[in-house]
Amino acid sequence: MNIFLVPYTWLRHFQVAIFTGAAAMVAWWVVLTWMVVVGPQWSIGYDGMVLLVAVVAASSGSATLAEGTLRRLHPAWRVSRTALSAAISGGMTAAWYLMWHNVTMPVLMPEILEADYTDPSLVSLRYRSGIFVMAGLTSSLGPLIVRKGAFILDHLLAGICAGMAFGAAWHVSNFTAFYDLYLAGAFGAFAMGGTLGLLAWGIPDELYAGWLRVLKGSRYAHRIPIDALERSHKERFLGHFPRGLDMWLPVEEGVLELHASVVVDAEQNYRARGLTLHSVRVKRFLESIDIRYDPRRPAPLETRLTPGDRLVLGEGKHAVELEFLMLPREEK
């Protein structure tokens, strides 16, 4: 999980989900390998509990580890919070599993179904759905406790959805798609970890900052950041005035002394402003916006900027073209 390897595209929202899903699947594989190679040190009735605790702990810990790694937090924070998150979620899962089997279900189940329920070889979502849902819920409690500023409702709903995804993937793989309990466990574990990583915490925009890069002109590849490490209102000015500008561009290419600017507010909303009567255009897919200064208006025209937008200063073949990018804040 390296922020420099996660481009600012819509695919970044799946990065944490893939990481947590893979961690949950590895936990499932470790438990099964242990049971086959070493042998279980517990009775057959606790196979499900051990497997759920491992998958939940891996999902919870990897979600916390992903955040700490992407934010470049201190290694001691990553290790301690990851272990604490995994321990909280895994412990709660074990406690709920024991309560479900020994307290909840014996009270709710009629005597006629008790024999089926207590049979450890029975494979049925009917008697396991509550365990799956609560396992997903407990997987979200660990990250919720160790994270700062976490949204409680987001985490709780993400956990419930993760548990339901676990049960659904396990059931469909076993009874509809593959008829294989081995693959059912693998897909179920990945579905749970992936759903938790997808819904509980995504890569926030605050880890990225806007940049301007020259695409066409004599200063090709020159670039400047729009906002610094701190999130605050900033404005970067473009032109050929020799002093005080953030990006100097030559007058021979049709750029005026103060041609345009790019501004960002504290909420990371980026806008381009035209500051001259000469051509200032923002180009994107199937769209071209002329924001040259209108003297009849009390303020410059402006438009939003999104990654990949082009800012064209001047006209003709000598016009300067710049690209707006979103890069990690640690980019130099």
BALOBA-1460 file (C-alpha; in Angstrom, 3 decimals):
// residues 332
<rec num="1" residu="m" x="0.000" y="0.000" z="0.000"/>
<rec num="2" residu="n" x="2.110" y="2.864" z="-1.338"/>
<rec num="3" residu="i" x="0.370" y="6.161" z="-2.103"/>
<rec num="4" residu="f" x="2.835" y="6.786" z="-4.943"/>
<rec num="5" residu="l" x="1.572" y="3.650" z="-6.692"/>
<rec num="6" residu="v" x="-2.114" y="4.579" z="-6.461"/>
<rec num="7" residu="p" x="-3.057" y="6.966" z="-9.299"/>
<rec num="8" residu="y" x="-5.888" y="9.419" z="-8.792"/>
<rec num="9" residu="t" x="-8.509" y="7.585" z="-10.816"/>
<rec num="10" residu="w" x="-11.791" y="5.900" z="-9.929"/>
<rec num="11" residu="l" x="-9.889" y="2.640" z="-9.530"/>
<rec num="12" residu="r" x="-8.264" y="3.987" z="-6.358"/>
<rec num="13" residu="h" x="-11.529" y="3.277" z="-4.514"/>
<rec num="14" residu="f" x="-10.896" y="-0.461" z="-4.953"/>
<rec num="15" residu="q" x="-7.292" y="-0.420" z="-3.756"/>
<rec num="16" residu="v" x="-8.035" y="-0.907" z="-0.059"/>
<rec num="17" residu="a" x="-10.753" y="-3.466" z="-0.875"/>
<rec num="18" residu="i" x="-8.300" y="-5.638" z="-2.823"/>
<rec num="19" residu="f" x="-5.774" y="-5.385" z="0.005"/>
<rec num="20" residu="t" x="-8.210" y="-6.351" z="2.775"/>
<rec num="21" residu="g" x="-9.841" y="-9.034" z="0.655"/>
<rec num="22" residu="a" x="-6.464" y="-10.599" z="-0.081"/>
<rec num="23" residu="a" x="-5.546" y="-10.493" z="3.628"/>
<rec num="24" residu="a" x="-8.789" y="-12.264" z="4.556"/>
<rec num="25" residu="m" x="-8.185" y="-14.942" z="1.914"/>
<rec num="26" residu="v" x="-4.624" y="-15.488" z="3.189"/>
<rec num="27" residu="a" x="-6.003" y="-15.937" z="6.711"/>
<rec num="28" residu="w" x="-8.462" y="-18.534" z="5.390"/>
<rec num="29" residu="w" x="-5.609" y="-20.365" z="3.628"/>
<rec num="30" residu="v" x="-3.387" y="-20.316" z="6.753"/>
<rec num="31" residu="v" x="-6.121" y="-21.828" z="8.913"/>
<rec num="32" residu="l" x="-6.858" y="-24.583" z="6.400"/>
<rec num="33" residu="t" x="-3.164" y="-25.306" z="5.930"/>
<rec num="34" residu="w" x="-2.702" y="-25.560" z="9.677"/>
<rec num="35" residu="m" x="-5.626" y="-27.957" z="9.977"/>
<rec num="36" residu="v" x="-4.329" y="-30.187" z="7.163"/>
<rec num="37" residu="v" x="-0.598" y="-30.151" z="7.906"/>
<rec num="38" residu="v" x="-0.410" y="-29.762" z="11.683"/>
<rec num="39" residu="g" x="-3.899" y="-30.775" z="12.711"/>
<rec num="40" residu="p" x="-6.461" y="-28.898" z="14.751"/>
<rec num="41" residu="q" x="-6.005" y="-28.635" z="18.529"/>
<rec num="42" residu="w" x="-9.722" y="-28.127" z="19.024"/>
<rec num="43" residu="s" x="-12.902" y="-30.147" z="18.553"/>
<rec num="44" residu="i" x="-14.781" y="-30.151" z="15.256"/>
<rec num="45" residu="g" x="-17.485" y="-27.917" z="16.690"/>
<rec num="46" residu="y" x="-15.032" y="-25.012" z="16.879"/>
<rec num="47" residu="d" x="-13.708" y="-25.179" z="13.330"/>
<rec num="48" residu="g" x="-16.059" y="-22.412" z="12.252"/>
<rec num="49" residu="m" x="-15.109" y="-20.184" z="15.152"/>
<rec num="50" residu="v" x="-11.378" y="-20.473" z="14.485"/>
<rec num="51" residu="l" x="-11.867" y="-19.770" z="10.797"/>
<rec num="52" residu="l" x="-14.146" y="-16.771" z="11.414"/>
<rec num="53" residu="v" x="-11.830" y="-15.292" z="14.041"/>
<rec num="54" residu="a" x="-8.859" y="-15.546" z="11.665"/>
<rec num="55" residu="v" x="-10.716" y="-14.015" z="8.716"/>
<rec num="56" residu="v" x="-12.228" y="-11.226" z="10.811"/>
<rec num="57" residu="a" x="-8.918" y="-10.387" z="12.496"/>
<rec num="58" residu="a" x="-7.137" y="-10.286" z="9.137"/>
<rec num="59" residu="s" x="-9.807" y="-8.065" z="7.587"/>
<rec num="60" residu="s" x="-9.849" y="-5.658" z="10.513"/>
<rec num="61" residu="g" x="-6.077" y="-5.507" z="10.940"/>
<rec num="62" residu="s" x="-5.356" y="-5.094" z="7.235"/>
<rec num="63" residu="a" x="-7.896" y="-2.251" z="6.960"/>
<rec num="64" residu="t" x="-6.104" y="-0.404" z="9.770"/>
<rec num="65" residu="l" x="-2.687" y="-1.212" z="8.333"/>
<rec num="66" residu="a" x="-3.726" y="0.092" z="4.911"/>
<rec num="67" residu="e" x="-4.698" y="3.451" z="6.384"/>
<rec num="68" residu="g" x="-1.494" y="3.777" z="8.397"/>
<rec num="69" residu="t" x="0.637" y="2.875" z="5.393"/>
<rec num="70" residu="l" x="-1.103" y="5.237" z="2.991"/>
<rec num="71" residu="r" x="-0.884" y="8.102" z="5.490"/>
<rec num="72" residu="r" x="2.801" y="7.305" z="6.129"/>
<rec num="73" residu="l" x="2.241" y="7.098" z="9.886"/>
<rec num="74" residu="h" x="4.986" y="6.018" z="12.285"/>
<rec num="75" residu="p" x="5.785" y="2.271" z="12.084"/>
<rec num="76" residu="a" x="5.068" y="1.900" z="15.796"/>
<rec num="77" residu="w" x="1.565" y="3.297" z="15.200"/>
<rec num="78" residu="r" x="0.982" y="0.869" z="12.362"/>
<rec num="79" residu="v" x="2.075" y="-2.198" z="14.331"/>
<rec num="80" residu="s" x="0.291" y="-1.318" z="17.570"/>
<rec num="81" residu="r" x="-2.978" y="-0.155" z="16.004"/>
<rec num="82" residu="t" x="-3.062" y="-3.045" z="13.563"/>
<rec num="83" residu="a" x="-2.598" y="-5.573" z="16.363"/>
<rec num="84" residu="l" x="-5.151" y="-3.798" z="18.566"/>
<rec num="85" residu="s" x="-7.719" y="-3.637" z="15.771"/>
<rec num="86" residu="a" x="-7.279" y="-7.321" z="14.928"/>
<rec num="87" residu="a" x="-7.451" y="-8.333" z="18.597"/>
<rec num="88" residu="i" x="-10.643" y="-6.354" z="19.239"/>
<rec num="89" residu="s" x="-12.456" y="-7.714" z="16.204"/>
<rec num="90" residu="g" x="-11.201" y="-11.277" z="16.645"/>
<rec num="91" residu="g" x="-12.064" y="-11.351" z="20.352"/>
<rec num="92" residu="m" x="-15.557" y="-9.998" z="19.758"/>
<rec num="93" residu="t" x="-16.110" y="-12.562" z="17.025"/>
<rec num="94" residu="a" x="-15.133" y="-15.444" z="19.307"/>
<rec num="95" residu="a" x="-17.372" y="-14.132" z="22.089"/>
<rec num="96" residu="w" x="-20.344" y="-13.758" z="19.761"/>
<rec num="97" residu="y" x="-19.797" y="-17.207" z="18.222"/>
<rec num="98" residu="l" x="-19.863" y="-18.853" z="21.636"/>
<rec num="99" residu="m" x="-22.910" y="-16.885" z="22.714"/>
<rec num="100" residu="w" x="-24.714" y="-17.685" z="19.457"/>
<rec num="101" residu="h" x="-24.159" y="-21.426" z="19.799"/>
<rec num="102" residu="n" x="-24.579" y="-21.789" z="23.547"/>
<rec num="103" residu="v" x="-27.166" y="-19.123" z="24.419"/>
<rec num="104" residu="t" x="-28.967" y="-17.508" z="21.502"/>
<rec num="105" residu="m" x="-29.778" y="-20.422" z="19.208"/>
<rec num="106" residu="p" x="-30.788" y="-22.939" z="21.923"/>
<rec num="107" residu="v" x="-33.351" y="-20.402" z="23.123"/>
<rec num="108" residu="l" x="-34.656" y="-19.501" z="19.670"/>
<rec num="109" residu="m" x="-34.626" y="-22.930" z="18.068"/>
<rec num="110" residu="p" x="-37.532" y="-25.324" z="18.627"/>
<rec num="111" residu="e" x="-36.700" y="-28.762" z="19.884"/>
<rec num="112" residu="i" x="-37.548" y="-30.393" z="16.562"/>
<rec num="113" residu="l" x="-34.703" y="-28.528" z="14.837"/>
<rec num="114" residu="e" x="-32.176" y="-28.702" z="17.646"/>
<rec num="115" residu="a" x="-30.640" y="-31.930" z="16.358"/>
<rec num="116" residu="d" x="-29.989" y="-30.404" z="12.946"/>
<rec num="117" residu="y" x="-28.549" y="-27.253" z="14.400"/>
<rec num="118" residu="t" x="-26.147" y="-29.013" z="16.754"/>
<rec num="119" residu="d" x="-24.847" y="-31.289" z="13.997"/>
<rec num="120" residu="p" x="-21.342" y="-29.897" z="13.190"/>
<rec num="121" residu="s" x="-21.384" y="-31.441" z="9.714"/>
<rec num="122" residu="l" x="-24.544" y="-29.576" z="8.677"/>
<rec num="123" residu="v" x="-23.867" y="-27.012" z="5.953"/>
<rec num="124" residu="s" x="-26.727" y="-24.521" z="5.871"/>
<rec num="125" residu="l" x="-26.976" y="-20.758" z="5.710"/>
<rec num="126" residu="r" x="-30.229" y="-20.956" z="7.635"/>
<rec num="127" residu="y" x="-28.460" y="-21.551" z="10.938"/>
<rec num="128" residu="r" x="-25.299" y="-19.591" z="10.156"/>
<rec num="129" residu="s" x="-26.611" y="-16.283" z="8.797"/>
<rec num="130" residu="g" x="-26.557" y="-14.602" z="12.211"/>
<rec num="131" residu="i" x="-22.950" y="-15.635" z="12.725"/>
<rec num="132" residu="f" x="-21.910" y="-14.240" z="9.348"/>
<rec num="133" residu="v" x="-23.625" y="-10.896" z="9.938"/>
<rec num="134" residu="m" x="-22.195" y="-10.469" z="13.424"/>
<rec num="135" residu="a" x="-18.742" y="-11.502" z="12.229"/>
<rec num="136" residu="g" x="-18.914" y="-8.735" z="9.641"/>
<rec num="137" residu="l" x="-20.125" y="-6.270" z="12.260"/>
<rec num="138" residu="t" x="-17.317" y="-7.108" z="14.661"/>
<rec num="139" residu="s" x="-14.784" y="-6.783" z="11.843"/>
<rec num="140" residu="s" x="-15.700" y="-3.103" z="11.571"/>
<rec num="141" residu="l" x="-15.493" y="-2.400" z="15.311"/>
<rec num="142" residu="g" x="-11.703" y="-2.763" z="15.515"/>
<rec num="143" residu="p" x="-10.945" y="-0.082" z="12.866"/>
<rec num="144" residu="l" x="-13.759" y="2.067" z="14.264"/>
<rec num="145" residu="i" x="-12.160" y="2.137" z="17.723"/>
<rec num="146" residu="v" x="-8.568" y="2.808" z="16.636"/>
<rec num="147" residu="r" x="-9.305" y="5.355" z="13.916"/>
<rec num="148" residu="k" x="-9.538" y="9.067" z="14.612"/>
<rec num="149" residu="g" x="-12.577" y="10.859" z="13.292"/>
<rec num="150" residu="a" x="-14.185" y="7.660" z="12.034"/>
<rec num="151" residu="f" x="-17.863" y="7.783" z="11.114"/>
<rec num="152" residu="i" x="-19.696" y="5.305" z="13.329"/>
<rec num="153" residu="l" x="-22.648" y="4.668" z="11.021"/>
<rec num="154" residu="d" x="-20.391" y="4.154" z="7.990"/>
<rec num="155" residu="h" x="-18.350" y="1.512" z="9.785"/>
<rec num="156" residu="l" x="-21.329" y="-0.303" z="11.264"/>
<rec num="157" residu="l" x="-23.156" y="-0.499" z="7.938"/>
<rec num="158" residu="a" x="-19.945" y="-1.534" z="6.199"/>
<rec num="159" residu="g" x="-19.486" y="-4.329" z="8.718"/>
<rec num="160" residu="i" x="-23.044" y="-5.588" z="8.303"/>
<rec num="161" residu="c" x="-22.680" y="-5.559" z="4.518"/>
<rec num="162" residu="a" x="-19.341" y="-7.376" z="4.820"/>
<rec num="163" residu="g" x="-20.952" y="-10.134" z="6.873"/>
<rec num="164" residu="m" x="-23.839" y="-10.457" z="4.441"/>
<rec num="165" residu="a" x="-21.375" y="-10.597" z="1.539"/>
<rec num="166" residu="f" x="-19.468" y="-13.345" z="3.333"/>
<rec num="167" residu="g" x="-22.608" y="-15.428" z="3.797"/>
<rec num="168" residu="a" x="-23.910" y="-14.778" z="0.300"/>
<rec num="169" residu="a" x="-20.600" y="-15.631" z="-1.418"/>
<rec num="170" residu="w" x="-20.213" y="-18.764" z="0.721"/>
<rec num="171" residu="h" x="-23.751" y="-19.928" z="0.023"/>
<rec num="172" residu="v" x="-23.730" y="-19.202" z="-3.729"/>
<rec num="173" residu="s" x="-20.325" y="-20.822" z="-4.239"/>
<rec num="174" residu="n" x="-21.370" y="-23.961" z="-2.412"/>
<rec num="175" residu="f" x="-24.958" y="-24.439" z="-3.541"/>
<rec num="176" residu="t" x="-25.221" y="-22.662" z="-6.901"/>
<rec num="177" residu="a" x="-21.949" y="-22.015" z="-8.687"/>
<rec num="178" residu="f" x="-19.196" y="-24.497" z="-7.811"/>
<rec num="179" residu="y" x="-20.707" y="-26.946" z="-5.308"/>
<rec num="180" residu="d" x="-17.373" y="-26.833" z="-3.522"/>
<rec num="181" residu="l" x="-16.955" y="-25.937" z="0.157"/>
<rec num="182" residu="y" x="-13.253" y="-25.286" z="-0.393"/>
<rec num="183" residu="l" x="-13.877" y="-22.555" z="-2.959"/>
<rec num="184" residu="a" x="-16.868" y="-21.347" z="-0.950"/>
<rec num="185" residu="g" x="-14.607" y="-20.519" z="1.983"/>
<rec num="186" residu="a" x="-12.108" y="-18.736" z="-0.234"/>
<rec num="187" residu="f" x="-14.658" y="-16.580" z="-2.038"/>
<rec num="188" residu="g" x="-16.515" y="-15.906" z="1.200"/>
<rec num="189" residu="a" x="-13.385" y="-14.673" z="2.955"/>
<rec num="190" residu="f" x="-12.429" y="-12.448" z="0.035"/>
<rec num="191" residu="a" x="-15.961" y="-11.062" z="-0.210"/>
<rec num="192" residu="m" x="-15.969" y="-10.126" z="3.455"/>
<rec num="193" residu="g" x="-12.568" y="-8.467" z="3.499"/>
<rec num="194" residu="g" x="-13.172" y="-6.741" z="0.190"/>
<rec num="195" residu="t" x="-16.563" y="-5.374" z="1.215"/>
<rec num="196" residu="l" x="-15.172" y="-4.061" z="4.497"/>
<rec num="197" residu="g" x="-12.264" y="-2.349" z="2.727"/>
<rec num="198" residu="l" x="-14.541" y="-0.926" z="0.061"/>
<rec num="199" residu="l" x="-17.183" y="0.570" z="2.350"/>
<rec num="200" residu="a" x="-15.507" y="1.336" z="5.689"/>
<rec num="201" residu="w" x="-12.589" y="3.503" z="4.534"/>
<rec num="202" residu="g" x="-11.470" y="4.651" z="1.112"/>
<rec num="203" residu="i" x="-8.415" y="6.595" z="0.015"/>
<rec num="204" residu="p" x="-9.361" y="10.227" z="0.778"/>
<rec num="205" residu="d" x="-8.705" y="13.161" z="-1.523"/>
<rec num="206" residu="e" x="-6.668" y="14.837" z="1.221"/>
<rec num="207" residu="l" x="-3.759" y="12.523" z="0.407"/>
<rec num="208" residu="y" x="-3.475" y="14.145" z="-3.032"/>
<rec num="209" residu="a" x="-2.693" y="17.662" z="-4.211"/>
<rec num="210" residu="g" x="-3.261" y="19.429" z="-7.513"/>
<rec num="211" residu="w" x="-0.383" y="20.191" z="-9.906"/>
<rec num="212" residu="l" x="-0.025" y="22.071" z="-13.180"/>
<rec num="213" residu="r" x="2.310" y="20.678" z="-15.834"/>
<rec num="214" residu="v" x="3.299" y="22.292" z="-19.128"/>
<rec num="215" residu="l" x="2.344" y="20.002" z="-22.006"/>
<rec num="216" residu="k" x="3.119" y="22.277" z="-24.932"/>
<rec num="217" residu="g" x="5.599" y="25.114" z="-25.110"/>
<rec num="218" residu="s" x="9.250" y="25.897" z="-24.535"/>
<rec num="219" residu="r" x="8.928" y="25.057" z="-20.828"/>
<rec num="220" residu="y" x="7.689" y="21.550" z="-21.542"/>
<rec num="221" residu="a" x="7.346" y="19.313" z="-18.424"/>
<rec num="222" residu="h" x="7.788" y="22.190" z="-15.978"/>
<rec num="223" residu="r" x="5.278" y="21.793" z="-13.145"/>
<rec num="224" residu="i" x="4.176" y="23.488" z="-9.939"/>
<rec num="225" residu="p" x="1.951" y="22.386" z="-7.029"/>
<rec num="226" residu="i" x="-1.327" y="24.207" z="-6.530"/>
<rec num="227" residu="d" x="-1.622" y="23.595" z="-2.779"/>
<rec num="228" residu="a" x="1.048" y="22.765" z="-0.241"/>
<rec num="229" residu="l" x="1.016" y="20.110" z="2.491"/>
<rec num="230" residu="e" x="-1.395" y="22.103" z="4.616"/>
<rec num="231" residu="r" x="-4.969" y="22.341" z="3.366"/>
<rec num="232" residu="s" x="-5.735" y="26.037" z="2.933"/>
<rec num="233" residu="h" x="-6.887" y="28.553" z="0.322"/>
<rec num="234" residu="k" x="-4.200" y="29.213" z="-2.300"/>
<rec num="235" residu="e" x="-3.999" y="30.802" z="-5.739"/>
<rec num="236" residu="r" x="-1.238" y="30.227" z="-8.297"/>
<rec num="237" residu="f" x="-0.705" y="32.860" z="-11.017"/>
<rec num="238" residu="l" x="0.450" y="32.174" z="-14.573"/>
<rec num="239" residu="g" x="2.014" y="34.690" z="-16.963"/>
<rec num="240" residu="h" x="5.282" y="36.222" z="-18.183"/>
<rec num="241" residu="f" x="5.682" y="38.999" z="-15.628"/>
<rec num="242" residu="p" x="9.307" y="38.549" z="-14.428"/>
<rec num="243" residu="r" x="8.638" y="38.760" z="-10.671"/>
<rec num="244" residu="g" x="6.080" y="37.363" z="-8.266"/>
<rec num="245" residu="l" x="4.429" y="34.767" z="-10.487"/>
<rec num="246" residu="d" x="4.174" y="31.107" z="-9.585"/>
<rec num="247" residu="m" x="4.741" y="29.856" z="-13.142"/>
<rec num="248" residu="w" x="6.672" y="31.997" z="-15.638"/>
<rec num="249" residu="l" x="5.849" y="31.434" z="-19.324"/>
<rec num="250" residu="p" x="7.515" y="33.244" z="-22.268"/>
<rec num="251" residu="v" x="5.777" y="36.169" z="-23.977"/>
<rec num="252" residu="e" x="6.814" y="34.822" z="-27.391"/>
<rec num="253" residu="e" x="4.201" y="32.096" z="-26.973"/>
<rec num="254" residu="g" x="1.331" y="34.546" z="-26.563"/>
<rec num="255" residu="v" x="1.220" y="34.619" z="-22.772"/>
<rec num="256" residu="l" x="0.493" y="37.991" z="-21.168"/>
<rec num="257" residu="e" x="1.947" y="39.392" z="-17.955"/>
<rec num="258" residu="l" x="-0.912" y="38.054" z="-15.832"/>
<rec num="259" residu="h" x="-2.781" y="35.585" z="-17.953"/>
<rec num="260" residu="a" x="-4.615" y="33.132" z="-15.682"/>
<rec num="261" residu="s" x="-4.622" y="31.560" z="-12.244"/>
<rec num="262" residu="v" x="-5.660" y="28.352" z="-10.525"/>
<rec num="263" residu="v" x="-7.230" y="28.569" z="-7.079"/>
<rec num="264" residu="v" x="-8.002" y="25.911" z="-4.451"/>
<rec num="265" residu="d" x="-10.074" y="26.256" z="-1.276"/>
<rec num="266" residu="a" x="-9.866" y="24.377" z="2.021"/>
<rec num="267" residu="e" x="-12.252" y="21.682" z="0.715"/>
<rec num="268" residu="q" x="-9.909" y="20.967" z="-2.216"/>
<rec num="269" residu="n" x="-12.140" y="22.404" z="-4.906"/>
<rec num="270" residu="y" x="-9.941" y="23.509" z="-7.818"/>
<rec num="271" residu="r" x="-10.913" y="26.272" z="-10.266"/>
<rec num="272" residu="a" x="-9.237" y="28.021" z="-13.179"/>
<rec num="273" residu="r" x="-9.658" y="31.793" z="-13.610"/>
<rec num="274" residu="g" x="-9.093" y="33.928" z="-16.687"/>
<rec num="275" residu="l" x="-7.312" y="37.217" z="-15.906"/>
<rec num="276" residu="t" x="-6.850" y="38.685" z="-19.394"/>
<rec num="277" residu="l" x="-8.883" y="39.617" z="-22.471"/>
<rec num="278" residu="h" x="-6.830" y="37.204" z="-24.536"/>
<rec num="279" residu="s" x="-7.823" y="33.582" z="-24.998"/>
<rec num="280" residu="v" x="-7.981" y="31.395" z="-21.889"/>
<rec num="281" residu="r" x="-9.665" y="28.027" z="-22.411"/>
<rec num="282" residu="v" x="-10.254" y="24.927" z="-20.323"/>
<rec num="283" residu="k" x="-10.574" y="21.787" z="-22.440"/>
<rec num="284" residu="r" x="-11.837" y="18.385" z="-21.398"/>
<rec num="285" residu="f" x="-13.622" y="15.492" z="-23.097"/>
<rec num="286" residu="l" x="-16.339" y="16.891" z="-25.412"/>
<rec num="287" residu="e" x="-16.102" y="20.281" z="-23.711"/>
<rec num="288" residu="s" x="-14.238" y="23.553" z="-24.212"/>
<rec num="289" residu="i" x="-14.835" y="26.548" z="-21.918"/>
<rec num="290" residu="d" x="-13.680" y="30.096" z="-22.691"/>
<rec num="291" residu="i" x="-12.920" y="31.897" z="-19.412"/>
<rec num="292" residu="r" x="-11.173" y="35.006" z="-20.761"/>
<rec num="293" residu="y" x="-11.789" y="38.071" z="-18.629"/>
<rec num="294" residu="d" x="-15.069" y="39.907" z="-19.301"/>
<rec num="295" residu="p" x="-14.700" y="43.628" z="-18.401"/>
<rec num="296" residu="r" x="-18.465" y="43.872" z="-17.929"/>
<rec num="297" residu="r" x="-18.292" y="41.542" z="-14.944"/>
<rec num="298" residu="p" x="-17.054" y="42.502" z="-11.466"/>
<rec num="299" residu="a" x="-15.038" y="39.283" z="-11.094"/>
<rec num="300" residu="p" x="-13.075" y="36.977" z="-13.417"/>
<rec num="301" residu="l" x="-14.798" y="34.019" z="-15.025"/>
<rec num="302" residu="e" x="-13.846" y="30.666" z="-13.536"/>
<rec num="303" residu="t" x="-14.604" y="26.980" z="-13.969"/>
<rec num="304" residu="r" x="-13.873" y="23.828" z="-12.015"/>
<rec num="305" residu="l" x="-10.843" y="21.701" z="-12.749"/>
<rec num="306" residu="t" x="-10.734" y="17.917" z="-12.674"/>
<rec num="307" residu="p" x="-7.709" y="15.653" z="-13.260"/>
<rec num="308" residu="g" x="-6.790" y="15.523" z="-16.914"/>
<rec num="309" residu="d" x="-8.237" y="18.940" z="-17.829"/>
<rec num="310" residu="r" x="-6.146" y="21.101" z="-20.166"/>
<rec num="311" residu="l" x="-5.619" y="24.832" z="-19.695"/>
<rec num="312" residu="v" x="-4.773" y="26.574" z="-22.998"/>
<rec num="313" residu="l" x="-3.237" y="30.078" z="-22.867"/>
<rec num="314" residu="g" x="-3.194" y="32.026" z="-26.123"/>
<rec num="315" residu="e" x="-4.213" y="31.012" z="-29.635"/>
<rec num="316" residu="g" x="-2.688" y="29.388" z="-32.674"/>
<rec num="317" residu="k" x="0.183" y="26.974" z="-32.956"/>
<rec num="318" residu="h" x="2.259" y="28.834" z="-30.338"/>
<rec num="319" residu="a" x="-0.360" y="28.578" z="-27.591"/>
<rec num="320" residu="v" x="0.832" y="27.174" z="-24.268"/>
<rec num="321" residu="e" x="-1.039" y="24.124" z="-23.036"/>
<rec num="322" residu="l" x="-0.988" y="22.954" z="-19.422"/>
<rec num="323" residu="e" x="-2.451" y="19.850" z="-17.776"/>
<rec num="324" residu="f" x="-4.070" y="19.670" z="-14.352"/>
<rec num="325" residu="l" x="-3.022" y="16.588" z="-12.336"/>
<rec num="326" residu="m" x="-3.679" y="15.118" z="-8.904"/>
<rec num="327" residu="l" x="-0.532" y="13.656" z="-7.353"/>
<rec num="328" residu="p" x="0.361" y="12.435" z="-3.843"/>
<rec num="329" residu="r" x="1.016" y="15.310" z="-1.437"/>
<rec num="330" residu="e" x="4.520" y="14.056" z="-0.777"/>
<rec num="331" residu="e" x="5.408" y="14.460" z="-4.466"/>
<rec num="332" residu="k" x="8.354" y="16.817" z="-4.966"/>
